[in-house]
């Protein structure tokens, strides 16, 4: 696997080695030993999967300590714009976002350490997204940032007036008023 650093410390793009032949393809989406060899020593405890239709925007979500989550995001079907926002107050990139196109075709994964808000928009007809977490979901520790926070100015790859957004996500605060404990 190839591990690529981003412009935000600890945020990594993971590209698996794809083995293709006349039958199709094969790749390891996760191998603990290979991750450790690359300096990523995480014990994942929960897998989540979502299915969404075009125009869906989910996020930006996080869980506060001690239930903060490291995530490994990948797309099983379709295409998404995946977005994270650095909430680590002591980080040089606090309040900055990173976005990447993740798709079933490119098979890239995004490794998101604790301390980030995460969300994605679906730009294909449908998308199935799977992600690993190193902490279990804990409702009492959840938080979020409004997807259209003007101070972030995130390009979600879609017209936000047409986005399908949950009521819960529509009323999240802007980053300056979020309850992040990072």
N, C-alpha and C positions, 0 to 999 in steps of 0.2 A: 504494500500500500504506500501511497505517496501522501505525505503530510505537508501542507502548505500553510505558512504563517500568513496572517492578515495584518492590516495596519492597526489592529487592536490587539494588545497583549493577551495571550492565552486563548484567543479565538482562532480556531483552526479549520481549514478545509481538508477533508479526507477524500482521497481518490483511490478506490480499490483497483486491484489488478484484475482486469477482465480477461477471461479465457473464452475465446469464441471458436466455434467450428460449425460444421454443417447442421448440427442439431440445435444450435442457439448459443447461449453463453452461460458462464458460471463465474461467480465471484464470492469472496468472503466479505460479508457486510460488517462483520465484527469478529475479531479474534483477540482475546484478552492478551495473549503472549505478544502478538505483534504491536498492540497498543502500548503495552509496557515497554517494549523495545524502542518505541517512538517517544517515550517519556510521558505517556498518558496512563496513569494508574488509577482507574476508577472502577468501583464495584457497582454496576448497574443492577437495579432491583425491580424496575417496572418498565414494561413496554406499553406504549399507547399508539393507537391508530385512529385516524380520522378520514372521512370521505366527505368531500365538499364539491359543490358545483361552481362553475365559472362565476366570477364576481364576488365570491365569498372572501371576506377579510376577517381573520381571527387574530386577536391580540390587541395590544401588546401585554403579555402576562408574565408574572414571576411569582416566586414564593420566597418569603423572607426567612432568614435563619431562625431557628436551627433546621428548618425544612427546605432550605434553598436547594434548587435542583441544577445539576449538570445535565445537559441533554446532548444526544447525538441524533440529528434530524436527517431523514432521507425520504425520498419520494418513490413510491412503488408504482404509481400510475399518474400520468399527467405532468403538469409543470406549475411551479409556484415561484413567487418572489418571496424569499425568506429574509426576515429582518430581525436584527437584534439591536438593543440599545444598552450601552454600558452604564450601569447604575452604581458602579464602585466609586464612591466619593473621593477616594485617594488616588484614583487612576488618572493618568494624563489624558485619557480619552473619555472621561466622565461626560455623559450627556451626548456623546457621539453615537451615530448608528452605522451599521454595516449591513449591506444587502447583497444577496447572491441569488442567481437563478439556479434552483434545484429541480431536477427532472428525472423521470424514469429513464430517459435517454442518456443524460450525461452521468448518471449514477453517483454524482458527488454527494458528500455528506457534510454537514456543518456540526462541528464540535463546539458546544456553547458551555463555558464554565459557569459556575455559580456567580451571581452578581449581574446578570443581564435580564432584561425584559425581552420576550420573544413573541413574534407573530409572523403571519404569512398571508399572502393573497393568492387566489387561484386564478391563473391566466389561461389555462386550457379549459376544455369543455367540462372536465371533472378532474379531480386529483385525490389520490390516496396517499396520506402522509403517515409515516411511522417514526416514532422516536423513543429512544431509551432514556431513562431517568435514573439518577443515583439516589433519589429520595422518593418516598411515597407521596402521593397527593395529600395535602393537608389544607382543608378549606380555610381554617382560621389564619393561616399564614399567607394566603394569596393576596396579590396586589396587581396593579396594572397601570398602564399609561394610555392615554387617548391616542388612537391611531393617527389622528389628524392634528396632533399638537403642532401649532405653527412654529414653535421654536425648534422643532426637529426637521420639519419640511421634508418628510420621507416621500420618495417616489415609489409607490406601490405597484406601478406598472398598469394602472387602471384609472378610470374616471371615478373618483371617490363619491361623486353624487349618485353613482349607480351601484356602489358597493353594497353587498349583503352583509350586514353587521348585526350581531346580537344586541339586544337591549342592554345587557350587562356591559358590553364593550363600548357602547355609545356614551355611557355616562362616566367612564373612567376619567380621572383627573389628568391634567397636563403634568409633565415631568417635575415642574417646580413645586407641585402640590401633592406628589405621590408619597406613599408611606414606606418607601424603600428604607431598609435598615442596613444596606451594604456600605 
